[in-house]
Amino acid sequence: MLAAGPSGPRRGISLLVDTGVADVILPEVPELRLEMDEHLRHKDVYQHSLTVLDQAIGLEDRYGLHDDLVVRLAALLHDIGKPKTRALLPDGRVAFHHHEVVGEKMARTRLKALRFPSAVVTDVSALIGLHLRFHGYGPGEWTDAAVRRYVRDAGPLLTRLHVLTRADCTTRNKAKAARLARAQDDLEKRIARLGEQEELARIRPDLDGNEIMRILGVPPGRIIGRAYQHLLDLRMEHGPLGTERATQELLAWAADGGLDTSGAPPAEG
């Protein structure tokens, strides 16, 4: 867990909540005061969110960011879906299943109402929807394909997602905090290693749309989009296939789907 003193943004949010202004302009934040977190011990979700905000600010320089509005809004709002998803489990614990999905929609609605730029709305909402993706990761537990999908889904928000994920660790359990930090370190190293071998941020199928049309002998249309997605899935799962294997996989997919490719020109090779 990062040590972080109260930031200016935290003091500002606290003032809005304490004076009741937030009840009017950002009601999702004061509503977090009513919800205990999943540990039901040392913090409510409101205080947790302020701590995540502080820690995200403290991580900005480490990741080459500065006064990053998207990161800060995502940190503050990442758990706003919890009040609407709170459920009591049979063993007495509280769960917030799919709160990231609900929170993503809520954040989009609120930020639009506050007239934030559309790019900010889109990026903050996306980060909230992604902020739990890291959990469950452990060294050796994610395949390279899973790492590729993580990077692809994050897209240009990957660095900000690293910040949000690290900042979201506010546990007082030192062993758990250290374990999460090691797992995040490992994931970032794996992304870097794969990035040296592949252009992870710009993963494309081994064949483009024109090549798919030529090989299948069909005009532009929905079938090309489906074929493209099939090759992209293979690329994500297995890494670079090369033109020859990708062509074979494409023809096999077409044959399995009953597509007549008898009129297609022979594949180049």
Secondary structure, 3 states (H helix, E strand, C coil): CCCCCCCHHHHHHHHHHHHCCHHHHCCCCHHHHHCECCCCCCCEHHHHHHHHHHHHHHHCHHHCCCCCHHHHHHHHHCCCCHHHHCEECCCCCEECCCHHHHHHHHHHHHHHHCCCCHHHHHHHHHHHHHCCCCCCCCCCCCCHHHHHHHHHHHHHHHHHHHHHHHHCCCCCCHHHHHHHHHHHHHHHHHHHHHHHHCCHHHCCCCCCHHHHHHHHCCCCCHHHHHHHHHHHHHHHHHCCCCHHHHHHHHHHHHHHCCCCCCCCCCCCC
